[in-house]
Amino acid sequence: MRADACIASAWAAAMLSCGGASSHALSRAAGDFGECEGPAYSDAKTPSAVPVTLRFHNRMNPSAFQLWKACPRLDGANLFSGPRRGDSLRALADTLPVTWSGPVEASGTHTLLMRVVFRGVGDYRNFDFDVRSSRKFEVRPGLVIDVIYYEQGNAKTPIEDRPAMKFEERIE
């Protein structure tokens, strides 16, 4: 199993280049998720399309971070944007891991762009923690990509440095 993280700071234009460094953004709660809007992903319909599975796991401490928004994009198109259809924030957090599965064109490199926003809890309730990351991958039969939101560091790590994301690829 290969695991690595490539995390870009919020609003960074260099999101597509993976340097392996972890970063985050701490911002006042605003709620502007316009970049999550856009065309929905359309399943590849060619004979060479291969099924790919993406699994999203939330391993953040719920007493400090509440999942507010998840915006995965595959090759520039939205897979979904949560919470959806009136789901409560708690319901979205409780449904993780979320699994998406669909055919992806087998040729070439594909890019998974991921943005999650956590709302602070308690003393940090007025803040959003915005984590963005990307992963380039080649399609292979049975490919599963786990997208894991986790808290890095320890008790001495500043709260704004804790939200992180990593990707793990495997074949099932």
C-alpha positions in Angstrom: 0.0 0.0 0.0 1.3 3.4 -1.0 0.4 6.4 1.2 1.4 10.0 0.8 -0.1 13.4 1.3 0.2 16.4 -0.8 -1.6 19.3 0.8 -1.8 22.8 -0.6 -2.8 25.9 1.3 -6.2 27.3 0.8 -6.9 29.3 -2.3 -3.4 28.3 -3.6 -3.2 28.3 -7.4 -0.5 25.6 -7.2 -2.9 23.0 -6.0 -2.1 20.7 -8.9 1.6 20.3 -8.0 2.3 17.9 -5.2 5.2 18.7 -3.1 4.3 16.5 -0.2 4.2 19.4 2.3 1.3 19.8 4.7 -0.5 23.1 5.1 -3.9 24.5 5.9 -5.8 27.7 6.2 -7.6 29.2 9.1 -10.2 31.7 8.3 -13.2 33.4 9.9 -16.4 31.5 9.1 -17.7 32.8 5.8 -19.5 30.1 4.0 -18.4 30.9 0.4 -18.2 27.6 -1.3 -18.7 28.8 -4.9 -15.8 26.8 -6.2 -17.7 23.6 -5.3 -20.2 24.5 -7.9 -19.8 23.5 -11.5 -20.4 20.6 -13.8 -21.2 17.2 -12.3 -18.9 14.3 -13.2 -20.1 12.2 -16.1 -19.2 8.6 -16.1 -16.8 7.6 -18.9 -18.7 5.7 -21.5 -15.9 4.3 -23.7 -15.1 0.6 -23.8 -11.7 1.4 -22.1 -13.3 2.9 -19.0 -12.3 1.2 -15.7 -14.2 1.3 -12.4 -12.5 3.3 -9.7 -13.6 3.6 -6.1 -13.0 6.6 -3.9 -13.6 6.3 -0.1 -13.7 9.4 2.1 -12.8 8.9 5.8 -13.1 11.5 8.6 -10.7 10.8 11.4 -10.8 14.3 12.9 -11.5 14.8 16.6 -15.2 15.7 16.7 -14.7 17.7 20.0 -12.5 20.1 18.1 -13.6 19.9 14.4 -17.0 19.5 12.8 -17.1 18.5 9.1 -18.8 21.3 7.3 -18.2 20.8 3.6 -16.6 18.2 1.3 -16.0 19.0 -2.4 -14.2 16.2 -4.4 -13.5 16.9 -8.1 -12.3 14.4 -10.6 -10.7 15.9 -13.7 -12.3 19.2 -12.9 -15.9 17.9 -12.4 -17.8 17.6 -9.1 -18.4 14.2 -7.7 -20.6 15.6 -5.0 -20.7 18.5 -2.6 -21.9 17.9 0.9 -24.0 18.5 2.9 -26.5 17.6 0.3 -30.3 18.0 0.0 -30.8 19.4 3.5 -28.6 16.9 5.3 -27.7 18.2 8.7 -24.0 18.6 9.3 -24.1 15.9 11.9 -25.7 13.5 9.3 -22.9 14.2 6.8 -20.2 13.5 9.4 -22.0 10.3 10.5 -22.2 9.0 6.9 -18.4 8.8 6.5 -16.7 6.9 5.1 -18.6 7.8 1.9 -17.9 5.7 -1.1 -18.0 6.9 -4.7 -17.6 4.4 -7.5 -17.7 5.0 -11.2 -16.1 4.3 -14.6 -13.0 6.5 -15.4 -11.3 6.6 -18.8 -8.4 4.2 -18.6 -5.9 6.2 -20.6 -3.8 9.1 -19.2 -3.3 10.7 -15.8 -6.3 11.8 -13.8 -6.5 14.4 -11.1 -8.5 14.2 -7.9 -8.9 17.6 -6.3 -10.2 17.6 -2.7 -11.4 20.3 -0.5 -12.8 19.9 3.0 -13.9 22.5 5.4 -14.1 21.9 9.1 -15.9 24.3 11.6 -14.2 24.7 14.9 -15.9 23.6 18.0 -15.7 25.3 21.4 -13.1 28.1 21.6 -12.7 27.8 17.8 -16.3 27.9 16.8 -15.9 31.1 14.9 -13.3 29.6 12.6 -13.3 27.5 9.5 -10.3 25.2 8.8 -10.0 24.8 5.0 -7.9 21.9 3.8 -7.2 21.3 0.1 -5.2 18.7 -1.6 -4.8 16.9 -5.0 -3.7 13.6 -6.2 -2.7 12.5 -9.7 -3.2 8.8 -10.5 -3.2 6.3 -13.3 -6.3 4.1 -13.6 -5.8 0.4 -12.9 -8.4 -2.3 -12.6 -9.6 -2.6 -8.9 -8.1 0.8 -7.9 -9.3 2.2 -4.6 -8.2 5.6 -3.4 -8.8 6.4 0.3 -9.1 10.1 1.1 -8.4 10.5 4.8 -9.0 13.7 6.8 -7.0 13.5 10.0 -5.5 15.5 12.8 -1.7 15.7 12.6 0.6 16.5 15.4 0.0 16.2 19.1 -1.5 18.2 22.0 1.3 20.9 21.6 0.6 21.4 17.9 -1.3 24.6 17.3 -4.9 24.0 16.4 -4.5 25.7 13.0 -1.8 23.2 12.1 -3.7 20.0 12.9 -6.2 19.6 10.0 -4.6 17.5 7.2 -5.5 15.1 4.4 -3.8 12.2 2.8 -4.4 9.8 0.0 -3.8 6.0 0.1 -4.0 3.9 -3.1 -4.5 0.2 -3.2 -5.8 -2.5 -5.5 -8.8 -4.6 -4.4 
